[in-house]
Amino acid sequence: MRSELRSDSRLFGELVRTLLKEGISVRFRAQGRSMHPAIADGDTLQIDPVSAPAERGDVVMVESSAGLRVHRVIYAADSAMVTRGD
């Protein structure tokens, strides 16, 4: 599987961060197969702002050096969290 950097990725990230900080949910189409079969390429996702810490098994949007990703939490304790695709 390969990751694709789109020319609008930076703008998308800025928009998502801004809306979530304002308490506004974000909907978009998933791209890629890293969460298959739970989330298929092209599925519509809704990301809601949350205030509670993520728990093991939750599906979350995280930001890494590779950009924004939607992955499952496999470990969460204190302020540490580890995620991965299904």
PyMOL commands that set and color helices and strands:
alter all, ss='L'
color gray80, all
select helices_A, chain A and resi 9-21
alter helices_A, ss='H'
color red, helices_A
select strands_A, chain A and resi 26-29+44-47+59-64+67-77+80-84
alter strands_A, ss='S'
color yellow, strands_A
deselect
rebuild
show_as cartoon
